Amino acid sequence: MAGISSTTAKLIFCLRDLTTYISLTSRPSLLVCSSSTPTRTIASTSTAKKEENKKNKKKKKKLKLEVKTETSAKSTSKVGLVKEKRRTRSEKEFDKEAVHRYGEKASHIPVMLAEVLDVFSSSCWRPLSSFVDCTVGAAGHSSAIMHAHPELKLYIGMDVDPVAHEKAQTQINNILHGDSCSLASDLKVYTPLKNFRHIQSVLSEIDEKLLGAGVGGILMDLGMSSMQIDNPERGFSVLGDGPLDMRMDPQASLRAEDILNSWPDAEIGRILRDYGEESNWRTLQKKIVKARLHGGLHSTNDLVDLIRNVTPAVRGGRQGWIKTATRVFQALRIAVNDELKTLEDSLYACFDCLAPGGRLAVISFHSLEDRVVKQTFLRNSQWQG
Ligand SMILES: C[S@@+](CC[C@H](N)C(=O)[O-])C[C@H]1O[C@@H](n2cnc3c(N)ncnc32)[C@H](O)[C@@H]1O
């Protein structure tokens, strides 16, 4: 095998992760935001700066178009925030060795690994001295970044899920203590079990000067890992029976079961419509509320049975109910974890954590996430202008 294309890599992920695959009406996409000058400098009102801002406004108009048309073209600018859009179906080839090292044996295969490495590569930018992985998962992306950047002085890997967190710690320890470790002996490594919405406090707790100085790279790989989907006890999987849980953070109080069995009717409908983009939301809302009269829904199988019964056989063919179930599960997961609001708030927090010239890369998996990321990037660049 002479290397795996990024399209194939997406397929590997999808095959291991049926629920996510079915929900993927769009391919995973990677959006990158780079801060070429510090925020405070951009906000300065010197004449030269005003001239630069004018130029940037023109560039931003072009940039908006690029995002809308979803090209893989790369836009560059010396000042302000620059977005690049790359799709999975890019020309990028996965490095065979990297896939073996960070993918094949891992419990979660990192998607768009080559693209992520490229975004943070020194040739694209400059030596990467500090890096935050907001969604460390099984540390696939993080391991590859560590391998590619022996110059790293600070690495932070966050995850809200204790299972992923433990897995990541083991993997990172193996790298640090491995024979082939080329990382600097003074590299500082932190792996806080934290929601990425707390990125700013994480940085200032590590070193109060860090927030002011910023970090060189930040990665967000949104969604669930295969470890989460493959464990029916977490309630994320349409195909395996388990409790209606769906919490990324098992310490959080709200579970899918609470929403289904106690939230107001209209809220159930809103979630299905807005977070699941499910056209049959009215019927599903009625059936879910009606199920409360018979004791409610308590397992993923209860919910799947309800969906199967209300999904007409003609709708989407024989597998139509799986597509509906996937949309319903996505809707509940977004609501349980308040994913879209958390994402938007966290993106702004991440912008504030970037050093001049730093880069924030986000891998998103569905159109709702994608929209939040694009809009927040654009809004931020407008504020900077
Ligand atoms: C797709 S996986 C990341 C996989 C990782 N990039 C790798 O290579 O192994 C997403 C991870 O993000 C974590 N996560 C989701 N929402 C989070 C949040 N708000 N804060 C921190 N971690 C989060 C999940 O627990 C999961 O482990």
Ligand as a Chemical Component Dictionary entry (heavy atoms), coordinates in Angstrom:
data_LIG
# 
_chem_comp.id                   LIG 
_chem_comp.type                 NON-POLYMER 
_chem_comp.pdbx_formal_charge   0 
_chem_comp.three_letter_code    LIG 
# 
loop_
_chem_comp_atom.comp_id 
_chem_comp_atom.atom_id 
_chem_comp_atom.alt_atom_id 
_chem_comp_atom.type_symbol 
_chem_comp_atom.charge 
_chem_comp_atom.model_Cartn_x 
_chem_comp_atom.model_Cartn_y 
_chem_comp_atom.model_Cartn_z 
_chem_comp_atom.pdbx_ordinal 
LIG C1  C1  C 0  -12.929 12.884 17.520 1  
LIG S1  S1  S 1  -12.316 12.660 19.115 2  
LIG C2  C2  C 0  -10.667 13.249 19.052 3  
LIG C3  C3  C 0  -9.682  12.223 18.596 4  
LIG C4  C4  C 0  -8.248  12.687 18.643 5  
LIG N1  N1  N 0  -8.003  13.819 17.789 6  
LIG C5  C5  C 0  -7.295  11.555 18.296 7  
LIG O1  O1  O 0  -6.500  11.704 17.368 8  
LIG O2  O2  O -1 -7.338  10.506 18.937 9  
LIG C6  C6  C 0  -13.076 13.947 19.996 10 
LIG C7  C7  C 0  -12.715 14.004 21.447 11 
LIG O3  O3  O 0  -13.151 15.267 21.925 12 
LIG C8  C8  C 0  -13.611 15.110 23.230 13 
LIG N2  N2  N 0  -14.496 16.239 23.501 14 
LIG C9  C9  C 0  -15.728 16.481 22.990 15 
LIG N3  N3  N 0  -16.208 17.632 23.455 16 
LIG C10 C10 C 0  -15.255 18.154 24.266 17 
LIG C11 C11 C 0  -15.155 19.345 25.036 18 
LIG N4  N4  N 0  -16.141 20.251 25.041 19 
LIG N5  N5  N 0  -14.029 19.560 25.735 20 
LIG C12 C12 C 0  -13.000 18.665 25.714 21 
LIG N6  N6  N 0  -13.052 17.520 25.019 22 
LIG C13 C13 C 0  -14.153 17.269 24.290 23 
LIG C14 C14 C 0  -14.305 13.776 23.241 24 
LIG O4  O4  O 0  -14.372 13.252 24.539 25 
LIG C15 C15 C 0  -13.401 12.966 22.317 26 
LIG O5  O5  O 0  -12.428 12.248 23.053 27 
# 
loop_
_chem_comp_bond.comp_id 
_chem_comp_bond.atom_id_1 
_chem_comp_bond.atom_id_2 
_chem_comp_bond.value_order 
_chem_comp_bond.pdbx_ordinal 
LIG C1  S1  SING 1  
LIG S1  C2  SING 2  
LIG S1  C6  SING 3  
LIG C2  C3  SING 4  
LIG C3  C4  SING 5  
LIG C4  N1  SING 6  
LIG C4  C5  SING 7  
LIG C5  O1  DOUB 8  
LIG C5  O2  SING 9  
LIG C6  C7  SING 10 
LIG C7  O3  SING 11 
LIG C7  C15 SING 12 
LIG O3  C8  SING 13 
LIG C8  N2  SING 14 
LIG C8  C14 SING 15 
LIG N2  C9  SING 16 
LIG N2  C13 SING 17 
LIG C9  N3  DOUB 18 
LIG N3  C10 SING 19 
LIG C10 C11 SING 20 
LIG C10 C13 DOUB 21 
LIG C11 N4  SING 22 
LIG C11 N5  DOUB 23 
LIG N5  C12 SING 24 
LIG C12 N6  DOUB 25 
LIG N6  C13 SING 26 
LIG C14 O4  SING 27 
LIG C14 C15 SING 28 
LIG C15 O5  SING 29 
# 
